[in-house]
Amino acid sequence: MRELVTLGTASQVPTRYRNHNGYVLRWDDEVILFDPGEGTQRQMLMAGLPVTPLKRICITHFHGDHSLGLPGILQRISLDKVPHPVTVHYPGAGQEFYDRLRHATSYWDNAEIVPSPITGDSFTVPTPAGRLTALPLWHSLPTYGYRLDEPSGRRMVPALLAAHGIAGPAVGELQHAGRIGDVTLDEVSVERPGQSFAFIMDTGLCDNVFALADGVDLLVIESTFLTEDAEMAAQVGHLTAAQAGAVAHQAGVRTLVLTHFSQRYQDPARFLDEARANFAGEIVVAEDLGRVPVPPRRAATVA
């Protein structure tokens, strides 16, 4: 199961139809919560998502609509006595805010929460799902975007195995050792590209927006403003829907998810129209409690 669950899609001010931010990425056994805004615990309940599978939480920055739900989530993790460690990634420059949110109220602390502050121009950590990277963005306080990359693998080709007389346990041996006799793994398999995901919130255009989005299968990106308010967007470090579409086009994204909508706009179709003018691929205008599957794996390539 690889999918994104959009728990909340508003920006600074929630509306009757849009909760503050919250996004759960289900990537096989790796379940990651991004930017838990106020009300995230309830939104997870509404979406049918327990907290127990959560393995890590990624905070882009410490504005309230991206982090005020963290205390409730951490307390729920303790209440449910989640048996495995839960890592929290966040901008190290906001350590004081993390410390306040980590113990915002009194409760029995029954879980292992592992703080992982991010500093510098890049951050990379291996996970069971692949390589998790964080790069700094351009906003009014330290902000990072995230990218998850599954490593490429190999897919065995039955006809090539048969041509070399390899069958049964020998196939597993070849996969493990890379060679049996004169036959190499590359001769009987093709490359299986890994899948990728990027999460970009609260930023003006900068080089790292494109670096994070480059070639990903699924891009979740803020589109707070419409073009009519582009000047305001630039002043406060945000993107327009048109800019999000242009990023997706230039970066070669497969599926684009627009979110983080300002409450000043009433018609979601306007965001789609502006992004569509710059991007011909699949576009999802995120809705609360929506689910977006990670696109099917790209076709394997012949070496």
C-alpha positions as CSV (number, residue, x, y, z in Angstrom):
1,M,0.0,0.0,0.0
2,R,1.5,3.3,-1.1
3,E,-0.7,6.3,-0.8
4,L,-1.1,9.8,0.6
5,V,-3.9,10.6,3.0
6,T,-4.7,14.3,3.1
7,L,-5.9,15.1,6.7
8,G,-6.1,18.8,6.3
9,T,-5.6,21.2,3.4
10,A,-6.1,24.7,4.8
11,S,-3.3,27.3,5.3
12,Q,-3.1,29.8,8.2
13,V,-6.9,29.9,8.9
14,P,-9.0,26.7,8.8
15,T,-12.5,26.8,7.2
16,R,-15.7,24.8,7.6
17,Y,-14.4,22.4,5.0
18,R,-10.6,22.5,5.4
19,N,-8.7,21.6,8.6
20,H,-5.2,22.8,9.3
21,N,-2.4,20.8,7.6
22,G,-1.8,17.1,8.1
23,Y,-0.6,14.4,5.6
24,V,0.0,10.7,6.1
25,L,2.2,8.9,3.6
26,R,1.7,5.1,3.7
27,W,4.7,3.5,2.0
28,D,4.5,-0.2,2.7
29,D,5.5,-0.6,6.3
30,E,6.8,2.9,6.6
31,V,4.1,5.4,7.7
32,I,5.1,9.0,7.9
33,L,3.1,11.9,9.2
34,F,3.9,15.3,7.7
35,D,3.1,18.7,9.3
36,P,0.5,17.8,11.9
37,G,-1.5,21.0,12.4
38,E,-4.2,21.6,14.9
39,G,-6.8,18.8,14.9
40,T,-4.7,16.2,13.3
41,Q,-5.5,13.5,15.9
42,R,-9.2,13.8,15.1
43,Q,-8.6,13.9,11.4
44,M,-6.7,10.6,11.6
45,L,-9.6,9.1,13.4
46,M,-12.0,10.4,10.7
47,A,-9.7,8.9,8.1
48,G,-9.6,5.5,9.8
49,L,-5.9,5.8,10.5
50,P,-4.5,4.6,13.9
51,V,-1.3,6.2,15.3
52,T,0.4,2.9,16.1
53,P,1.8,2.3,12.6
54,L,3.5,5.8,12.6
55,K,7.3,5.4,12.3
56,R,8.3,9.0,11.9
57,I,6.9,12.6,11.9
58,C,8.3,15.3,9.6
59,I,7.9,19.0,10.5
60,T,8.7,21.5,7.8
61,H,8.6,24.5,10.1
62,F,7.1,25.8,13.3
63,H,4.2,27.8,12.2
64,G,1.1,26.7,14.0
65,D,-0.9,25.4,11.1
66,H,2.0,22.9,10.5
67,S,2.8,21.9,14.1
68,L,0.2,22.6,16.7
69,G,-1.2,19.1,16.4
70,L,2.1,17.6,17.4
71,P,1.4,17.5,21.2
72,G,-1.8,15.6,20.7
73,I,-0.2,13.1,18.4
74,L,2.7,12.5,20.7
75,Q,0.3,12.1,23.7
76,R,-1.8,9.6,21.7
77,I,1.3,7.6,20.8
78,S,2.0,7.3,24.5
79,L,-1.6,6.5,25.4
80,D,-1.6,3.7,22.8
81,K,1.8,2.6,24.0
82,V,3.2,2.4,20.5
83,P,5.9,-0.4,20.8
84,H,8.5,1.0,18.4
85,P,10.5,4.2,18.4
86,V,8.9,7.2,16.6
87,T,11.4,9.6,15.1
88,V,10.5,13.3,14.8
89,H,12.4,15.4,12.2
90,Y,12.2,19.2,12.5
91,P,14.3,22.3,11.8
92,G,17.0,22.4,14.5
93,A,16.7,26.2,14.6
94,G,13.3,25.8,16.1
95,Q,14.4,23.6,19.0
96,E,12.7,25.8,21.6
97,F,9.4,25.3,19.8
98,Y,9.9,21.5,19.6
99,D,10.7,21.4,23.3
100,R,7.5,23.3,24.1
101,L,5.3,21.1,21.9
102,R,7.0,17.9,23.1
103,H,5.8,18.4,26.6
104,A,3.0,20.9,26.2
105,T,0.9,19.4,28.9
106,S,1.2,16.7,31.6
107,Y,0.8,13.0,30.6
108,W,2.3,9.6,31.1
109,D,5.1,9.4,28.6
110,N,5.0,5.7,27.6
111,A,6.6,5.9,24.2
112,E,10.1,6.3,22.7
113,I,10.1,9.5,20.8
114,V,13.4,10.2,19.0
115,P,14.2,13.8,18.3
116,S,16.0,14.4,15.0
117,P,16.8,18.1,14.5
118,I,17.8,19.1,11.0
119,T,20.5,21.7,10.4
120,G,22.6,22.9,7.5
121,D,22.1,22.9,3.8
122,S,21.1,19.2,3.5
123,F,20.1,16.3,5.6
124,T,19.8,12.6,4.6
125,V,18.9,9.6,6.6
126,P,18.3,6.0,5.4
127,T,14.9,4.5,6.2
128,P,13.3,1.1,5.4
129,A,11.4,2.9,2.6
130,G,14.5,4.5,1.1
131,R,16.5,7.7,1.5
132,L,14.8,10.6,3.2
133,T,16.3,13.9,2.3
134,A,15.5,17.4,3.7
135,L,16.6,20.6,2.0
136,P,16.1,24.2,3.2
137,L,13.4,26.3,1.6
138,W,12.7,30.1,1.5
139,H,10.2,31.3,4.1
140,S,9.9,33.7,7.0
141,L,11.5,31.2,9.4
142,P,13.7,28.1,9.0
143,T,11.8,25.7,6.8
144,Y,12.7,22.4,5.2
145,G,11.1,20.3,2.4
146,Y,11.3,16.6,2.3
147,R,11.9,13.9,-0.4
148,L,11.7,10.1,-0.1
149,D,13.6,8.0,-2.7
150,E,13.3,4.2,-3.0
151,P,16.5,2.7,-4.4
152,S,16.3,1.2,-7.8
153,G,16.3,-2.6,-8.0
154,R,16.3,-5.4,-10.6
155,R,13.5,-7.4,-12.0
156,M,14.3,-10.9,-13.2
157,V,13.3,-11.8,-16.8
158,P,12.0,-15.4,-17.0
159,A,13.0,-15.8,-20.6
160,L,16.5,-14.7,-20.0
161,L,16.8,-17.0,-16.9
162,A,15.5,-19.9,-19.0
163,A,18.0,-19.1,-21.8
164,H,20.9,-19.4,-19.3
165,G,19.4,-22.5,-17.7
166,I,18.9,-20.9,-14.3
167,A,15.8,-22.0,-12.3
168,G,14.7,-22.8,-8.7
169,P,17.0,-21.9,-5.8
170,A,19.7,-20.8,-8.2
171,V,17.6,-17.7,-9.0
172,G,17.8,-16.6,-5.3
173,E,21.5,-17.4,-5.2
174,L,22.0,-15.2,-8.3
175,Q,20.1,-12.4,-6.8
176,H,22.1,-12.6,-3.6
177,A,25.6,-13.1,-5.1
178,G,25.2,-11.1,-8.3
179,R,26.7,-14.0,-10.4
180,I,26.5,-17.7,-10.9
181,G,29.4,-19.0,-12.9
182,D,29.7,-16.8,-16.0
183,V,26.2,-15.4,-15.7
184,T,25.8,-12.0,-14.1
185,L,22.6,-10.6,-12.6
186,D,22.5,-7.8,-15.2
187,E,22.4,-10.4,-18.0
188,V,19.1,-11.9,-16.8
189,S,17.3,-8.9,-15.3
190,V,16.3,-5.3,-16.1
191,E,16.4,-2.2,-13.9
192,R,13.3,-1.6,-11.8
193,P,13.2,2.1,-11.0
194,G,12.5,3.1,-7.4
195,Q,9.5,5.3,-6.6
196,S,9.8,8.8,-5.1
197,F,7.8,11.4,-3.2
198,A,8.4,15.0,-2.3
199,F,6.7,17.3,0.2
200,I,7.1,21.1,-0.2
201,M,5.3,23.6,2.1
202,D,5.5,27.3,2.8
203,T,8.2,28.6,0.4
204,G,8.8,31.1,-2.3
205,L,10.5,29.8,-5.5
206,C,14.1,28.8,-4.9
207,D,16.5,26.2,-6.3
208,N,15.7,23.6,-3.6
209,V,12.0,23.6,-4.7
210,F,13.1,22.2,-8.0
211,A,15.8,19.9,-6.5
212,L,13.2,18.3,-4.2
213,A,10.6,17.9,-7.0
214,D,13.0,16.6,-9.6
215,G,11.4,13.6,-11.4
216,V,9.3,12.5,-8.4
217,D,6.3,10.2,-8.9
218,L,4.2,12.2,-6.4
219,L,4.7,15.9,-5.5
220,V,2.7,17.5,-2.6
221,I,3.2,21.2,-2.8
222,E,1.7,24.3,-1.4
223,S,-0.4,26.5,-3.7
224,T,-1.5,29.1,-1.1
225,F,-2.3,31.9,-3.6
226,L,-3.7,32.5,-7.0
227,T,-1.9,34.6,-9.6
228,E,-4.0,37.7,-8.8
229,D,-2.2,37.7,-5.4
230,A,1.3,36.8,-6.7
231,E,2.9,39.9,-5.3
232,M,1.6,39.1,-1.8
233,A,2.8,35.5,-2.2
234,A,6.3,36.6,-3.0
235,Q,6.4,39.0,0.0
236,V,5.4,36.3,2.5
237,G,7.3,33.3,1.0
238,H,4.5,31.3,-0.6
239,L,3.7,29.9,-4.0
240,T,0.8,30.3,-6.4
241,A,-1.0,27.5,-8.1
242,A,0.5,28.6,-11.4
243,Q,4.0,28.4,-9.9
244,A,3.3,25.0,-8.5
245,G,2.2,23.8,-11.9
246,A,5.3,25.3,-13.5
247,V,7.5,23.5,-11.0
248,A,5.9,20.2,-11.7
249,H,6.3,20.7,-15.5
250,Q,10.0,21.8,-15.2
251,A,10.8,19.0,-12.8
252,G,9.1,16.2,-14.7
253,V,6.7,15.3,-12.0
254,R,4.2,12.5,-12.6
255,T,1.3,13.4,-10.2
256,L,0.9,16.9,-8.7
257,V,-1.0,17.4,-5.5
258,L,-2.0,21.0,-4.7
259,T,-2.8,21.9,-1.1
260,H,-2.4,24.6,1.6
261,F,-5.1,26.8,0.2
262,S,-5.8,30.3,1.6
263,Q,-9.2,30.9,3.0
264,R,-9.7,34.0,0.9
265,Y,-10.6,31.8,-2.2
266,Q,-14.0,30.0,-2.4
267,D,-13.6,28.0,-5.7
268,P,-11.1,25.2,-5.7
269,A,-11.4,24.8,-9.4
270,R,-9.4,28.1,-9.9
271,F,-6.3,26.4,-8.4
272,L,-6.7,23.5,-10.9
273,D,-7.2,25.9,-13.8
274,E,-4.1,27.9,-13.0
275,A,-1.9,24.9,-12.4
276,R,-3.2,23.2,-15.6
277,A,-2.0,26.1,-17.7
278,N,1.6,25.0,-16.9
279,F,1.4,21.3,-16.3
280,A,-0.2,18.6,-18.5
281,G,0.1,15.7,-16.1
282,E,-2.2,14.4,-13.4
283,I,-3.3,17.1,-10.9
284,V,-5.1,16.5,-7.7
285,V,-6.7,19.5,-5.8
286,A,-6.4,18.1,-2.3
287,E,-9.5,17.7,-0.1
288,D,-9.6,16.8,3.5
289,L,-9.7,13.1,4.1
290,G,-8.8,12.4,0.5
291,R,-6.5,9.6,-0.6
292,V,-4.1,9.8,-3.5
293,P,-2.3,6.7,-4.6
294,V,1.4,6.8,-5.5
295,P,1.5,6.3,-9.3
296,P,2.3,2.8,-10.6
297,R,5.9,2.0,-10.8
298,R,7.6,3.2,-14.0
299,A,8.3,0.5,-16.5
300,A,11.5,-1.4,-16.1
301,T,14.3,-0.5,-18.5
302,V,16.5,-2.8,-20.5
303,A,20.2,-2.4,-19.7
